[in-house]
Amino acid sequence: MKKTLIALMMVFALLSSVAPAIAYDPKEQDIAPDVLIVRPIGIAAVAVGSVIFVASLPFSLPTGTVHTVAQRLILDPVEYTFVRPVGDFDYQLGTWKTAWGETE
């Protein structure tokens, strides 16, 4: 009984020391420029990147670099525009998991 109580107390001590994940807290001065300026530019970048991607297909298909070209021209702007939290300009691209994964 004493060993069980000690083990239970150790588990509770370990669980109480676990820090919760810190969420990004956007600054108020970062939200308005992000929504009014950066997101519309991101939407335009997705459109322009899609056109350039289609134009680059004759060159990227034979070399097998379609995934890399699509990642840089389409998926990165989509992630930065639609996945990134509002006001978070320090967002690390490539953290968004898509079904378009490289085969390893």
C-alpha atoms as a printed R data frame, in Angstrom:
    type eleno elety resid chain resno      x      y       z
1   ATOM     1    CA   MET     A     1  0.000  0.000   0.000
2   ATOM     2    CA   LYS     A     2  2.829  2.359   0.869
3   ATOM     3    CA   LYS     A     3  4.629  1.636  -2.429
4   ATOM     4    CA   THR     A     4  1.440  2.285  -4.373
5   ATOM     5    CA   LEU     A     5  0.932  5.612  -2.615
6   ATOM     6    CA   ILE     A     6  4.524  6.657  -3.302
7   ATOM     7    CA   ALA     A     7  4.237  5.650  -6.968
8   ATOM     8    CA   LEU     A     8  0.964  7.538  -7.298
9   ATOM     9    CA   MET     A     9  2.485 10.650  -5.706
10  ATOM    10    CA   MET     A    10  5.445 10.457  -8.113
11  ATOM    11    CA   VAL     A    11  3.109 10.232 -11.103
12  ATOM    12    CA   PHE     A    12  1.141 13.255  -9.885
13  ATOM    13    CA   ALA     A    13  4.395 15.168  -9.306
14  ATOM    14    CA   LEU     A    14  5.564 14.407 -12.834
15  ATOM    15    CA   LEU     A    15  2.228 15.345 -14.371
16  ATOM    16    CA   SER     A    16  2.017 18.600 -12.448
17  ATOM    17    CA   SER     A    17  5.431 19.686 -13.741
18  ATOM    18    CA   VAL     A    18  4.454 19.306 -17.388
19  ATOM    19    CA   ALA     A    19  4.110 22.782 -18.877
20  ATOM    20    CA   PRO     A    20  1.197 23.400 -21.204
21  ATOM    21    CA   ALA     A    21  1.950 24.260 -24.819
22  ATOM    22    CA   ILE     A    22  2.312 27.983 -25.356
23  ATOM    23    CA   ALA     A    23  0.032 29.232 -28.110
24  ATOM    24    CA   TYR     A    24  0.987 32.156 -30.316
25  ATOM    25    CA   ASP     A    25 -0.446 35.400 -29.013
26  ATOM    26    CA   PRO     A    26 -0.580 37.896 -31.892
27  ATOM    27    CA   LYS     A    27  0.145 41.514 -31.175
28  ATOM    28    CA   GLU     A    28 -2.729 43.843 -32.002
29  ATOM    29    CA   GLN     A    29 -0.561 45.972 -34.283
30  ATOM    30    CA   ASP     A    30  0.280 42.887 -36.383
31  ATOM    31    CA   ILE     A    31 -3.296 41.793 -37.111
32  ATOM    32    CA   ALA     A    32 -4.556 44.692 -39.258
33  ATOM    33    CA   PRO     A    33 -1.580 44.804 -41.667
34  ATOM    34    CA   ASP     A    34 -1.686 41.030 -41.962
35  ATOM    35    CA   VAL     A    35 -5.378 40.909 -42.879
36  ATOM    36    CA   LEU     A    36 -5.452 44.045 -45.033
37  ATOM    37    CA   ILE     A    37 -2.103 43.820 -46.850
38  ATOM    38    CA   VAL     A    38 -0.255 40.513 -46.472
39  ATOM    39    CA   ARG     A    39 -3.171 38.085 -46.971
40  ATOM    40    CA   PRO     A    40 -4.355 39.712 -50.245
41  ATOM    41    CA   ILE     A    41 -0.756 39.659 -51.503
42  ATOM    42    CA   GLY     A    42 -0.649 35.973 -50.519
43  ATOM    43    CA   ILE     A    43 -3.797 35.248 -52.529
44  ATOM    44    CA   ALA     A    44 -2.215 36.982 -55.537
45  ATOM    45    CA   ALA     A    45  0.961 34.937 -54.988
46  ATOM    46    CA   VAL     A    46 -1.078 31.722 -55.080
47  ATOM    47    CA   ALA     A    47 -2.679 32.762 -58.378
48  ATOM    48    CA   VAL     A    48  0.600 33.868 -59.993
49  ATOM    49    CA   GLY     A    49  2.426 30.812 -58.651
50  ATOM    50    CA   SER     A    50 -0.230 28.519 -60.113
51  ATOM    51    CA   VAL     A    51  0.178 30.085 -63.552
52  ATOM    52    CA   ILE     A    52  3.961 29.835 -63.370
53  ATOM    53    CA   PHE     A    53  3.674 26.223 -62.144
54  ATOM    54    CA   VAL     A    54  1.570 25.242 -65.168
55  ATOM    55    CA   ALA     A    55  4.053 27.013 -67.451
56  ATOM    56    CA   SER     A    56  6.950 25.154 -65.801
57  ATOM    57    CA   LEU     A    57  5.428 21.683 -66.211
58  ATOM    58    CA   PRO     A    58  7.155 20.961 -69.556
59  ATOM    59    CA   PHE     A    59 10.482 21.513 -67.790
60  ATOM    60    CA   SER     A    60  9.781 19.973 -64.383
61  ATOM    61    CA   LEU     A    61  8.067 16.775 -65.589
62  ATOM    62    CA   PRO     A    62 11.080 15.337 -67.456
63  ATOM    63    CA   THR     A    63 13.454 16.211 -64.601
64  ATOM    64    CA   GLY     A    64 11.160 14.810 -61.883
65  ATOM    65    CA   THR     A    65 11.037 18.050 -59.891
66  ATOM    66    CA   VAL     A    66  7.280 18.623 -60.041
67  ATOM    67    CA   HIS     A    67  6.901 18.227 -56.276
68  ATOM    68    CA   THR     A    68  9.617 20.781 -55.492
69  ATOM    69    CA   VAL     A    69  8.232 23.288 -57.987
70  ATOM    70    CA   ALA     A    70  4.672 22.811 -56.685
71  ATOM    71    CA   GLN     A    71  5.893 23.197 -53.094
72  ATOM    72    CA   ARG     A    72  7.632 26.499 -53.788
73  ATOM    73    CA   LEU     A    73  5.124 28.049 -56.197
74  ATOM    74    CA   ILE     A    74  1.773 26.842 -54.824
75  ATOM    75    CA   LEU     A    75  1.889 25.093 -51.446
76  ATOM    76    CA   ASP     A    76  4.166 27.572 -49.644
77  ATOM    77    CA   PRO     A    77  2.002 30.605 -50.589
78  ATOM    78    CA   VAL     A    78 -1.161 28.657 -49.679
79  ATOM    79    CA   GLU     A    79  0.315 27.726 -46.313
80  ATOM    80    CA   TYR     A    80  1.495 31.270 -45.610
81  ATOM    81    CA   THR     A    81 -1.853 32.761 -46.634
82  ATOM    82    CA   PHE     A    82 -4.436 30.314 -45.309
83  ATOM    83    CA   VAL     A    83 -2.747 28.136 -42.656
84  ATOM    84    CA   ARG     A    84 -0.527 30.630 -40.813
85  ATOM    85    CA   PRO     A    85 -2.178 32.162 -37.723
86  ATOM    86    CA   VAL     A    86 -3.278 35.771 -38.201
87  ATOM    87    CA   GLY     A    87 -0.538 38.167 -37.149
88  ATOM    88    CA   ASP     A    88  2.174 35.498 -36.872
89  ATOM    89    CA   PHE     A    89  4.957 36.766 -39.120
90  ATOM    90    CA   ASP     A    90  7.493 34.341 -37.596
91  ATOM    91    CA   TYR     A    91  5.645 31.297 -38.955
92  ATOM    92    CA   GLN     A    92  7.934 28.490 -40.113
93  ATOM    93    CA   LEU     A    93  6.948 27.312 -43.594
94  ATOM    94    CA   GLY     A    94  6.838 23.568 -44.077
95  ATOM    95    CA   THR     A    95  5.065 22.736 -40.822
96  ATOM    96    CA   TRP     A    96  1.767 22.178 -42.615
97  ATOM    97    CA   LYS     A    97  1.283 18.499 -43.393
98  ATOM    98    CA   THR     A    98 -0.393 17.865 -46.731
99  ATOM    99    CA   ALA     A    99 -1.360 14.752 -48.629
100 ATOM   100    CA   TRP     A   100  1.136 15.852 -51.268
101 ATOM   101    CA   GLY     A   101  4.095 14.214 -49.536
102 ATOM   102    CA   GLU     A   102  7.366 13.103 -50.955
103 ATOM   103    CA   THR     A   103  7.862  9.385 -51.247
104 ATOM   104    CA   GLU     A   104 10.862  8.318 -49.221
